[in-house]
Amino acid sequence: MDATKKSKIIIVSFLAGAVLLAAVAFLGMSSTNTEHITIIQQVIKEKGGVVADKGITIVPVDESPFEKSGKGNTIYRIFYTKDGQNLTAWFRSENHSSIKKEPEEWILP
């Protein structure tokens, strides 16, 4: 095998590996987000509430009541109804993507 063909194979292999790793990372982050939403809906239901349609949003730490949050946390603002009242809850989730993170925490009214 000549040198140019060998280098092309190496480059294509590297690019294919990079695309594969990106796809795996995307699927992992997507499944983590889905898992968090399921947990949020369960907790609100256990508290007697119903999550509003499109009532779960991700917000930055400066828009939340949490004082600290690391790169490994996602903060969710949850709008829900309970006993005819519109309420807001907050959930700081723990992701598996970083070692800089705070523990999971809920702020419920």
N, C-alpha and C positions, 0 to 999 in steps of 0.2 A: 504494500500500500504506500502510495507516495505521500509526501509531507502535507501537501495542500488538501488532499482528501481526508487525511487524518485530522487536521486542524478543523476542517468543516464539521466532521463528525463530533469532535469535542465541543465545538461552539453550539451545535444543534442540541447535543445532550445537555449541556449546561442550561440553555434556554428552556428546554422541555422540563428539566428539574425545577427551575425557578417558577414556571407556570403551574406546575403540579403543587409546589409548596404554597403558592398564593391561593390556589383553589382550596386546598385543605384548611388554610388559615381562615378564609372567608366562610367556609361551611362551619367551622368550629365556632366562630364568633356569632354566626347566625343562630346556631342551635343554642348557644348560651343565652342569647337575647330571648329566644322563644321559651326557654326554661324559666327565665326570670319573670316573664309575663304570666306564665302559668302559675308560678308561686304567688305573684301579686294578686291574681284573680282568686286563688284559693284563700289567701289570708283575708281579703276584703269580704269574701263570701262567709267565712267563719265568723267574722265580726258582725254579720247581719246586713252587709251592704251589697250594692250592685255597682260594678264599675261602669261608668258612662261610656257610650260609644265613642271611640277614639279618645278615651279619657286617660290613657297612659302615654306619657311623653318623657323623653330623656332631656334633662336640663344640665347646664354647667353648675359647678359648685357655688359660684357667686350668686346664682339665682335660687339657691336652696337654703334651708335653715341649718344645714350641716356646716360646722365650722371647718372641718378637715375632710379631705378626700384625696386619695392617691390616684395614680394612673391606672391602677388595677381596680378602680371602682366605677360603677355607673350609677348615676342618681336618677331616679324616676319620680315624676310628679304624677299622682293618681287622683283624678276627679271621680267621685262616686256619690251615690245617694244612699241614705239610710234613714228610715222612718220619715220620708218626705223631705229631708234636709239635704242640701248639696254640701258635700264635705271634700276636703283635700287631705291626702295622706302623702307621705314621702318615704321612699325606700332607697337606701344606699346598698347596692349589691356588691358582692365580691366576685371579681372576674379572676380567671386563672391565667391572665396574660402578663401579669407584672408582679414583682415582689413589693412594690411601693403601693400599699393599699391599707385601708382602714377596715375594721370588721363590719359585717352586715349590720344594718340598723334600720329600724322603723320609727317614724314619727307619725303617730295617729292622733286625731283630735279627741 
